Amino acid sequence: MRKNFLFTLIFSLAVVLSLLTSNAVVSLNQQELPSALIAAIRQDFWQYRENFSDYYKDSKDHRVFFVDLNNDRVKEAILYPIGGIICSNRSCPIFIYTKVGNKYRKISAHETDRYSAVAGLRNEPSIGVLTTSNQGWRDIATRFFDYTTRTEKWSRVRYGSHGYTDSPLILASTPRTILEYSSGVKTDFKKFLANDTALAVYSRCKYVTKQAPTPYCFKQGNSGRLINVLVEDLRKAGYYQYPTTNLFDSKVEASVLKFQKDYRTIKGSEFASVLKADGVVGEDTLIRLCQAVGRGCSAESDFSCYTGSPIRVIECLNKYKE
């Protein structure tokens, strides 16, 4: 009788513990990522936004793991995609962020040919946390498939002068502490990379007409989807030759200034005195830029460049409407 009671008690405790653990995992998986972390991820992955979830359409299966890697009691964020254009057929790049003040900064090293110097097995996001460390940062490990032995193994990832990067050291045993897929926060990159309203920073114009495509006057320090649209239009007009960005930085401002000055130097045209060369993209500059894009030529080409195809000009301006 006593044995049956003990067995029932142990079984009941196991069930309760299982339910509590399950609820904790569900709660963790459903939590919202910090807005500062999302902003950092958006900055890094904006150029891949169209195809980021092409492996699992509209999925929420990408994961972010949180763990303190430098013993400062503030958890780092480890971003682990499970598919998309940035992944190879065997592995996906992994990105590690640390919180600095109110912002997050990427501390995984960058490699142009594979996006990150840290990679893990595709479709099976899990991170091993090791007891060893380097320069005050704990070593971690990622799983990979050894095609020679046809088995899964773990590779050490160590912090160095350029941040976290893969190392050739293969672990002799499985890490004791593993952040499994189920413990990561579900992350739908396609959703928040497409949603610009919550995190965008734009400056509002003091005066705009009813025909203005947007109430914003873009200037240095602004960021968001519309800045990316602006940069691509400047590129089409022949004024921007740098990597795409959603941040209005000094390079974007210099491109805008060059465009504005070129418009002012057209003598005898109706546009000669319209644009103020201040590096700020207001209603007039935006309309003139779309006219240049509508013809597919730069403002310094000739006067006919400014008329533009009406349909193409309208299409260009519509991109700035929210």
N, C-alpha and C positions, 0 to 999 in steps of 0.2 A: 504493500500500500504506500509506504514511504517512498519507495523507488519510483512508483508511478507519479506521485506528487512532484518529486524532484524533476522527473523527466518532463512533466507538463509545464512546470515553472520555467525550466531552461528553454523549452520550445517556445513558450509565450514571450520570454525576454528576447529570444532570437528574432521572432517575428516583429516585435516592436522596434528593435534596433534596426532591422532591415527596412521597415517603413520609414523610420526617422532618417536613415541614410539616403533612402530613395527620394524623400521629400527635399532633403538638403541638396542633393544633386540636381533635382528639377528646379529648385529655387535658384541655384547657382547658374544653371544653364539658361534660365530665362532672364537673368539680371541684365541691366543696361550697361553697356560699356561707357566709361567716362568720356564726356564730350571732348576733352583735351586729347585723349588717345585716338578717338575717331578723327579728329582734325589732323593729327600727325599721320595717320594711315592714309587719309584722303590725299594729303600732300605727296606721299610716296607712290600711291597707286592710281592717281588720276589718269595717267596716260593709258592704263590698262582697263579702264572702266567698262568699255564696250564688251570685252570678252572675259571678264574676270570670272564669271560663273558659267562659262560655256560648257564645262564638263558636267555640272549638275545644274540644269536650268532652274532659276528661281529657288535654289536651295538655301538652307540655313545651316549647312553642315560644316562650314569652316569653323575653326576653333581658336579661341584665345585663352591661354593658360596664365595664371597669376602666381608668382612665387618670388620671394625675397632672395635675390642672388648676391647681394653685397652686405647683408646683415645690418641694414640701416632702418629696418622695420617698415620699409615701404616696398610693396611688391612690384617687381618688374612685370611687364606684359610680354608674353611670347605668342606671336601671331603665326598660326599654322594653317595655310590654305590646304584644301584637299583636291583641288583641281583648277582648271582654267588655263589661259594662254601662257601664264608664267611658269607652269609646271612642265617637266619633261614627261616622257612616257613611264618613267620609273620613280621620279622623286619630285618634291615640291620645295621651293625655297622657304626658309623660316626667318622671321624678322623679330628682333628683340628690342623692346623699348624700355627706357628707364624714365622715371618722373623727375624733372628738374624744375623746381618751383611749381608753377601752375601748368606747365607744359610737359609733353613727353618728347624724348629725343631717342632716335634709333641708335643702338649700340652694337648691332650686328654689322660686320663689315660688308661692303658692297663689292660686287663683281659684275662687270658690264655684261658678260656673256651668259650669266645665269642669275642675275638680279640680286642674289645674296650669297655670301661666303658660307652660309649655313644651309644645309638641306636635309630633308628626312624622307622616309618612305611615303610614296603617294597613297592616299586613301586611308592611311592608318596613323592619324596624328597621335603621337604620344611622346612625351619628353622625360628622359631620365635625369634626375637631379643627383649629382655625385657629392661625396664628402670632401673631395680635393678642391683646391682653388688656385688662382693665379692673380696677382696684383689686387687682391681683395675681392675678387669675383669668383663665385662658385663655378666649377666645371659642370656642364650638362652633357647629355648624350642623346643621340638620335638613332632611330632604328633604320637599318637598311638590309637589303636582301643580297646575300653572297651567292652569285650564280655558279661559283666553282664548287662550293660545298652544298649548294641548294638549301641553305638555312638562313634564318634571320639572325643578324648580329647587331651590336651596338657600337657606334663610333663616338669618341669623345669630342666635345666642342669646348674650346678654351678661349678665354678673354686675352687679348693681346694689345699691341700698340694701335691697331686699327679697329678694335672691337672684337666681338665674338667671331670666330671662324672655325671651320672644320679642321681637324688634325688627322694625320694618318694612323693615330693610335686606335687600335681595335680593342675593346674591353674583353677581358678574359671571361667575365660573367655578366649576367643581367644586373642592371642597377637595382639597388634595394628600394629606392624611392622612384616611383614612376607616376607621372601625371598622365593618367589614361584619358582616352577620348571622351569618356562619359563625364569627366570632371571639368572639361573645358567649357567656356562660355560660347553658346551658339552665336554665330556671327554671319549675317547676311550682307556681304560686301556690296553686292549688286544693289541692294536697297539703299544703303546710306551713301554710296558713291553717287547715286542718281539723285538723292534728295539734297538740295542745296539751301533750302530755306532756313534750317536751324543753325547752320554753322557758317554761312556766308557773311562776309563783312564788306558792305558797300557804303559809299557816301551818297547821301541824297542831295540832289540839286536844289538850289534855292528857287529857281524859276525854270519851268518847263512848259512847253505848249501842249495842247491836247493831242497833237500828232506825234509827240515824243514816244519812241518805242519803249523807253524805260524811264522811271523817275530818278535813276541813279546817275551820278557823275563819278566815273571811275578814276581813282588816283592812287598814288603810291601808298602801299600799306593795305589796300583792299585785297580781298581774297574770295574765291568761290567759283562756281561753274561759269558765270558770265565773264570772268576774267580769262578763263580758258578760251571761251568763244572769241573774245576780243583779240587775244594773242594769235589765234589761228587766222583771223581776218587780217591782222597786220602782216602775218606771214604771206598770205595770198596777195596782198598789195605790194609785197616786196620790201617790207620794213622790219621784219623780225627773223633772225636766222639762228635762234637758240632753241634748246629743248622746250617742249610744251610745258606750261605751268598754269596753275590757277592762282598764282600770287602776283600782284602788281608790284614788281620790284623795280630797281633802278634801270635794268635792261629794258623792261617794258616802257618805262617812262621815257627813256632816251629814244626808243622807236616811235613813240607817240609824238615827241617833240620834233623829230625829223620829218614825220608826216605832216604835222601842222605847218612847219616852216616851208616845206615844199609847196604846199597849197598857197601860201602867202606870196610866193615869188612868181606866180603866174600873172604876168602883167596884162592889163586890159581885160581880164575875165571878171565875171560877176562874183567869183569866189575870192578875189584877191585880198579883200580886207575882212573876210568873214571869220576865219579861224584865229583865235588867240593862241599863240605859242606858249602855253603854260604847262604842258604835260598832263593836263586833265582832260579826260574824254567825256565831254558833255554832249548835249543833243546835236549841236552843229557838227562837231568832229565825227560823231558816230555816223551821221547821215552821209557826210563826205567820204568817210571810210567805206561805207557800203556801196557808194557810187563807184569808188575805185575798184572794189571787189567785183561789182556787177559787170565791169568791163574786163576784169582779169589783168589789169595793168597797174603800174605804180603811178602815183600822183605826179611824178616828175617827167612822165612820158610826153604827153601832149594834152591839149585842152579837151579833146574828144573823150579822154579817159574819164572825165567827171560826169558825163551824162549817164552812162551805164545803162544796162538793160533794165527796164522798169520792173520786170518780173524778178530778176535776180537781186535787184536792190531791195525789193519788198521781202524776198525770202531771207536776205541777210538781216534786215531789221527785225523780222519776226523772231529770230533766234534770241533776241535780247528781251523778249516778253516773257514774263513769268506765268 
